[in-house]
């Protein structure tokens, strides 16, 4: 497991025998080359260090993959109730409340988990407006019932191919398995019945470019297949390559990750002319495209995002102008979920006809509100919403929509450390 895990576990050791309980803030979709359940491993090892007696609760993203190993070594789990995620602090508070109820009131957690053989994407997952929001708000309301310690839903992360990848309901009750089963099964069945509606509507790449060139604009090209916030490399040039192929003449703002191109730009300096091969350095499914460009600006690539409480560190960053296309070239993949990566480099996306956005979802005010259309492009990529195109080999099968005719025979799993 290497450096990260030993650093983490070493840091925990001084607390052995000295803490009454612990909350671990995890994501749940971490992957590692030699361990298919890295976060389960960390919880297992943490349990060994901190002891069997103390309560441990962990938090996870809606896109996390809770595993049997995690539930074996923890007393509870709190999952975000929002997508897009805005309840980070609230989720931590729910985990802490369970911990306090265990320490102060002696509640006895019984966890019911119902795995669902389905992977889903698209706007119906938006909790405020989509079908999935009904299941989440039901689970959220359950927290008013003193029998419920935590209740959440994970849709997994289709891009992390691990044995227990699935969607799942997780209900933590105070020693009430029957109630946990009842509410978890009800929620799981409702979700399963909506599965066909929960997919992204994608526009073929060639069609998206052909359509946009005739539009007044601005046009937003959503390239969710190469979203670094979903785990992609950010070095897809697929949309730009199609634009060049179709001799697209409108102004284009295109973010891309390419460290070697930035090195060349920094060497030449502002106003310098360079020829670089752009894209496809990290993800070999993309073919680098040769670009002749002028170096417009160079920056250190450090900036805060617009809404998320996060500082991005893109490393040295260059703006390159190649005819009608303005490339913002980063050294490292970063969250490209808002306009901050453009603003930080002196670029206003409103001044372009076409903007490539590498995120499956952005707050409406960032782009949608002032764009004529948001084309959700069916480009290739490691985070494509065309899930069968990803080529899963490890997750349990059959799995909707990777396989035909998948059936759902719910099998609740019960975990209790009491
Ligand atoms: Zn997420």
Boltz pocket constraint, residues with backbone or C-beta under 6 A from the ligand:
constraints:
  - pocket:
      binder: B
      contacts: [[A, 61], [A, 62], [A, 63], [A, 64], [A, 85]]
      max_distance: 6.0
